[in-house]
Amino acid sequence: MPTAPRIPNLPAEQWTPEVEALFPLMLPPGSTARGSDFNSILVLAQHPGFADPYLRFNAMLARASDLPARLKEIAILRVAWRRGSTYEWVHHALSASRIGLAGEQLSALMQDVPGPVFTPEERAVIEATDDICLNGGIGDRTWPAISAALDTRQVMELLFVAGCYIMLAAILKTSGAPVEEPVAARFAQAGLPGLDARGQ
């Protein structure tokens, strides 16, 4: 991780109307937020033409309901580990803990073989996410388990989620965007396991 961001947050004096239109996209409909507390969004704002459709897509994934939230967070965290994205890991470990994933399960997500702390359905999602990260798509060995665990729309959503967060991990790692201090403090207070990126 660079000691200083390679691609810094877009400073407020450069916020055009196009940039300001980005800020409410990840918030509840009708929000008129000006600015953002998230370094990820302030880095993306360096290219608002691409950031706008990306954030709309990300917001759609966040609100989609075909893939259960628990499975979605498991997939995102597996991407974060595989791609070594501390920023994604911290934010989504906090999200996952709020919906019931325990520290033991978060630690297991940082192992090549996560072990018995996950259900067969959850293990199928982990293996499919590994395939997407490492091989570019769900392969023949993994397909029987994931197609038995999820229906077609859920598999499609998993592919969209993994692809979205693989791309974001690349942007965050390249830019050097740091985790925000209040978020890092909540993560430390929660006692959640930090990222072990050895599985990249």
N, C-alpha and C positions, 0 to 999 in steps of 0.2 A: 504494500500500500504506500503510495507516495506520501512524503511528509507534508506537502502542501497540495491542495487540489490542482490537478492538471487543467481541468475545466471548472472554473469557479462558478458559484451561484451568480445568476444574472443580477446585477445591482439594481436597486429600486429606481435610480435615475434613468435606467434604460427600459423601464416597463412601459411599453407601448400599449395601446388598447388591445392589440392582438395578444400580448402577453397577459394582460389583466384578465382577459376572457378565459385563460387557462385555470385560474385559481379556484373557481367554484366547481370545476368538473368532477373532482373526487369527493365532493361534499354533498349533503342531501339536496335534492332538487329545490330550486328557488333560492339557494344561498347566493349572497352577493359579496362573498369574502374578497378582500383586497389583500394580496400578498399570500404567503404560505409559510407555515412553520416547518416545512419539510424540505431538506436539502435536495432530495430526489427531484421534486417538482421544480425547484429553483435552478437546478442543472438542466433539466429538460427544457426550461424556458429559454435557454440559449438558442433553441431552434423551434420557435412556436409553431411553425408550419407543420412539422412532424409531431411535435408534442401534443397538439390538439387532437388529432385522430388517435394517437396512442393512448392518451389519458381517457378519452371517451371509451375506447375498447377496454382499458383496464377497469374503468368504472362499471362497464357492463359485466365483466367477469366477476367483479366483487358482488354484484347484485344478482347474478344468475343463480338459479336454484336446482338445476338438473343434477349437478354434482354436489353431494352434501358438503357443508362447510368444513367438517373435520377432514374429509378426504382431500379437499382443495388445499387446506393448510399443510397437510402432510406432503402433498406434491410440491408446493412452493418451498417448503423447508428442505426437501430433498434436492431441489434445484439449487437453492442457496448453498448447501453443503458441497454438492458436486461442482459448482462454479466458484466456490470460495468467496461468496458475497456476504461479508459481515453485515452490511447495511440491511440486506433482505433478511438475513437470519435473525437479527435483533428485533426488527419490527414484527416479523411473522412468528417468532417464538412467543412474543407477548400476545399476539392475536390468538395463537394456538392454545396458550395456557388459559385464556379466558373462556375457551369452549371445551376445556377438559383434558387437553393433552398434558401429561405429567412430565416432570423433569427426566424420569427414567426413559420415557418414550422419545423425548427430544434427544437425549444422549444416544439412544439406539439408532436414530436417524443419521447419526454421524459414523455408522459402522457399515462396512461393505455388505454384511449380512445382518439385518436389523434384529433378528431373533424372535423369540416367542411373545414379546410384549404387544404385538399387533395381531389383529384378526386376519384371517385369510384374505378378506376383501382389501384390508389396508396393505397387506404385503403385496398383493397384486398391483395396487396403485404405485407402491414404491418401486417394484421391479419394472413396471411400464415407464415410470418417470426416469429411471436409470437408463433404460433403452433409448428414450428420447434424447437424454443428455449426452450419452456416450456413443450412440450409434445412429442418431438422426431420425429415429422412428421406432415404433413398437415392432419388435421382430417376431418371427415364427415361434420361438421358444416361449415367449412371454404372452403371446396373443391368446392362447386357450384360457389362461387364468383371468386375464383382464376382461375378455369378452364374456366369461361366465359371471364375473363380479358386477359388471356395469352394462347398461344397455347402450345402444348406439349413440344416443344424444349425450350420455354421460362420458363415453369415450371421447367423443368430439370435444366436449368441454375440457376434459383432461389435456388433450393435445393443445387446445388454445391456451390454457393456463400455463402449461409448461413452456410453450413457445414464448408467451408474453414475458415470463419471468427470466427465461434464459437471456432474452434481449435486454431486459432491464439490468440484469446482473452484469452484462458486458459494459453497459453505459456507466453503471455505478463504479465498477472496478477501474475502468479506464479514466474516469473523471477524478477518482479519489474522494468522492463525496463522503464526508464523515457522518457518523450517527449523531443526531442532535443530542445535546447535553441532557435535556430533561428525559428523553427516551432512554439514553444510556443509564441514567440514574434509576429509572423505573425497572429496567432490565436487571441492574445490579441488586436492587432491593428485592426483586422477586426471586433471586437466587437461581436463575435459570442457567443451564450450561452454555458456555460460549462456543463459538464456531471452531470446529476442528476441520480444517480444509484439506486434510491429507487424502481425501477420496477423490480429488479432482482428476 
